[in-house]
Amino acid sequence: MMSEPLNTGPRNGILSLTIKDKSVLCAAYMPFIRNGGLFIPTSKSYKLGDEVFMLLNLMDEPEKVPVAGRVTWITPKGAQGNRTAGVGVQFNDGDNTARNLIETHLVGALKSDRPTHTM
C-alpha cells in the first residue's frame, strides 16, 4: 500500500492511496467507523477532524475513486507495537461509492480475526 501526500494545508489535504491486494485492503479498512473508513500510512502530520480528500486506486478497478473524509484516527511515528504511522479517514456522509466498492472486494473477509492497522 502506498500513499503520497500531494498537497496539504493546515486543515486539509489531498492523499493518493494505492491498494493492490485484498489482504492490504482488509488491514486498511475501518468498518467499525460510521460510513466506513481507511487507514492511510503517512508520515505527514494531521489533527483529528482535519478534512482530507483522497484518490483511491483500488486493486483491479479501472479508475481512481475520489473520496472525501475526515481524520478520525492517528497512529503517530514510533507508536507502540511497531504500528505503522498514519491516519484513519472516515468517509463523509452521502457518498457510499468507496465503502460499497471496498466491501464488495472484501466479501467474506470482514468478519475475520486478522489484525488491522487500527485494531
Contacts in CASP RR format, 6 or more apart in sequence:
PFRMAT RR
TARGET T0000
AUTHOR 0000-0000-0000
METHOD contacts of the structure
MODEL  1
MMSEPLNTGPRNGILSLTIKDKSVLCAAYMPFIRNGGLFIPTSKSYKLGD
EVFMLLNLMDEPEKVPVAGRVTWITPKGAQGNRTAGVGVQFNDGDNTARN
LIETHLVGALKSDRPTHTM
1 17 0 8 1.000
1 18 0 8 1.000
1 19 0 8 1.000
1 20 0 8 1.000
1 24 0 8 1.000
1 28 0 8 1.000
1 41 0 8 1.000
2 17 0 8 1.000
2 18 0 8 1.000
3 15 0 8 1.000
3 16 0 8 1.000
3 17 0 8 1.000
3 18 0 8 1.000
3 40 0 8 1.000
3 41 0 8 1.000
3 42 0 8 1.000
4 15 0 8 1.000
4 16 0 8 1.000
5 13 0 8 1.000
5 14 0 8 1.000
5 15 0 8 1.000
5 42 0 8 1.000
5 44 0 8 1.000
6 13 0 8 1.000
6 14 0 8 1.000
6 15 0 8 1.000
6 16 0 8 1.000
7 13 0 8 1.000
7 14 0 8 1.000
8 14 0 8 1.000
8 44 0 8 1.000
11 47 0 8 1.000
11 50 0 8 1.000
11 51 0 8 1.000
12 50 0 8 1.000
12 51 0 8 1.000
12 52 0 8 1.000
12 53 0 8 1.000
13 50 0 8 1.000
13 51 0 8 1.000
13 52 0 8 1.000
13 53 0 8 1.000
14 52 0 8 1.000
14 53 0 8 1.000
14 54 0 8 1.000
14 55 0 8 1.000
15 40 0 8 1.000
15 42 0 8 1.000
15 52 0 8 1.000
15 53 0 8 1.000
15 54 0 8 1.000
15 55 0 8 1.000
15 89 0 8 1.000
16 54 0 8 1.000
16 55 0 8 1.000
16 57 0 8 1.000
16 64 0 8 1.000
17 38 0 8 1.000
17 40 0 8 1.000
17 54 0 8 1.000
17 55 0 8 1.000
17 56 0 8 1.000
17 57 0 8 1.000
18 57 0 8 1.000
19 25 0 8 1.000
19 28 0 8 1.000
19 56 0 8 1.000
19 57 0 8 1.000
19 58 0 8 1.000
19 59 0 8 1.000
20 59 0 8 1.000
21 59 0 8 1.000
22 59 0 8 1.000
22 105 0 8 1.000
22 106 0 8 1.000
22 109 0 8 1.000
23 114 0 8 1.000
25 58 0 8 1.000
25 59 0 8 1.000
25 102 0 8 1.000
25 105 0 8 1.000
25 106 0 8 1.000
26 106 0 8 1.000
26 109 0 8 1.000
26 110 0 8 1.000
26 112 0 8 1.000
26 114 0 8 1.000
26 116 0 8 1.000
27 39 0 8 1.000
27 114 0 8 1.000
27 115 0 8 1.000
27 116 0 8 1.000
27 117 0 8 1.000
28 38 0 8 1.000
28 39 0 8 1.000
28 40 0 8 1.000
28 116 0 8 1.000
28 117 0 8 1.000
29 36 0 8 1.000
29 37 0 8 1.000
29 38 0 8 1.000
29 39 0 8 1.000
29 102 0 8 1.000
29 106 0 8 1.000
29 110 0 8 1.000
29 116 0 8 1.000
30 36 0 8 1.000
30 37 0 8 1.000
30 38 0 8 1.000
30 39 0 8 1.000
30 73 0 8 1.000
30 88 0 8 1.000
30 90 0 8 1.000
30 116 0 8 1.000
30 118 0 8 1.000
31 37 0 8 1.000
31 103 0 8 1.000
31 110 0 8 1.000
32 119 0 8 1.000
33 72 0 8 1.000
33 73 0 8 1.000
33 90 0 8 1.000
34 90 0 8 1.000
35 90 0 8 1.000
35 91 0 8 1.000
35 92 0 8 1.000
35 93 0 8 1.000
35 94 0 8 1.000
35 96 0 8 1.000
35 99 0 8 1.000
36 90 0 8 1.000
36 91 0 8 1.000
36 99 0 8 1.000
37 72 0 8 1.000
37 88 0 8 1.000
37 89 0 8 1.000
37 90 0 8 1.000
37 91 0 8 1.000
37 98 0 8 1.000
37 99 0 8 1.000
38 54 0 8 1.000
38 56 0 8 1.000
38 67 0 8 1.000
38 88 0 8 1.000
38 89 0 8 1.000
38 91 0 8 1.000
38 98 0 8 1.000
38 102 0 8 1.000
39 73 0 8 1.000
39 75 0 8 1.000
39 84 0 8 1.000
39 86 0 8 1.000
39 87 0 8 1.000
39 88 0 8 1.000
39 89 0 8 1.000
39 116 0 8 1.000
39 117 0 8 1.000
39 118 0 8 1.000
40 54 0 8 1.000
40 86 0 8 1.000
40 87 0 8 1.000
40 88 0 8 1.000
40 89 0 8 1.000
41 84 0 8 1.000
41 85 0 8 1.000
41 86 0 8 1.000
41 117 0 8 1.000
42 85 0 8 1.000
42 86 0 8 1.000
42 87 0 8 1.000
43 77 0 8 1.000
43 85 0 8 1.000
43 86 0 8 1.000
46 52 0 8 1.000
46 71 0 8 1.000
46 74 0 8 1.000
46 87 0 8 1.000
47 71 0 8 1.000
47 74 0 8 1.000
48 71 0 8 1.000
48 72 0 8 1.000
48 74 0 8 1.000
49 70 0 8 1.000
49 71 0 8 1.000
49 72 0 8 1.000
50 70 0 8 1.000
50 71 0 8 1.000
51 68 0 8 1.000
51 69 0 8 1.000
51 70 0 8 1.000
51 71 0 8 1.000
52 68 0 8 1.000
52 69 0 8 1.000
52 70 0 8 1.000
52 71 0 8 1.000
52 87 0 8 1.000
52 89 0 8 1.000
53 66 0 8 1.000
53 67 0 8 1.000
53 68 0 8 1.000
53 69 0 8 1.000
54 66 0 8 1.000
54 67 0 8 1.000
54 69 0 8 1.000
54 89 0 8 1.000
55 64 0 8 1.000
55 65 0 8 1.000
55 66 0 8 1.000
55 67 0 8 1.000
56 64 0 8 1.000
56 65 0 8 1.000
56 66 0 8 1.000
56 67 0 8 1.000
56 98 0 8 1.000
57 64 0 8 1.000
57 65 0 8 1.000
58 65 0 8 1.000
58 101 0 8 1.000
58 102 0 8 1.000
58 105 0 8 1.000
59 105 0 8 1.000
61 101 0 8 1.000
65 97 0 8 1.000
65 98 0 8 1.000
65 101 0 8 1.000
67 89 0 8 1.000
67 91 0 8 1.000
67 95 0 8 1.000
67 97 0 8 1.000
67 98 0 8 1.000
68 91 0 8 1.000
68 92 0 8 1.000
68 95 0 8 1.000
69 89 0 8 1.000
69 90 0 8 1.000
69 91 0 8 1.000
69 92 0 8 1.000
70 89 0 8 1.000
70 90 0 8 1.000
70 92 0 8 1.000
71 87 0 8 1.000
71 88 0 8 1.000
71 89 0 8 1.000
71 90 0 8 1.000
72 88 0 8 1.000
72 89 0 8 1.000
72 90 0 8 1.000
73 87 0 8 1.000
73 88 0 8 1.000
73 118 0 8 1.000
74 86 0 8 1.000
74 87 0 8 1.000
74 88 0 8 1.000
75 83 0 8 1.000
75 84 0 8 1.000
75 85 0 8 1.000
75 86 0 8 1.000
75 87 0 8 1.000
75 117 0 8 1.000
75 118 0 8 1.000
76 85 0 8 1.000
77 85 0 8 1.000
78 85 0 8 1.000
79 85 0 8 1.000
83 117 0 8 1.000
84 117 0 8 1.000
86 117 0 8 1.000
88 118 0 8 1.000
91 98 0 8 1.000
91 99 0 8 1.000
103 110 0 8 1.000
END
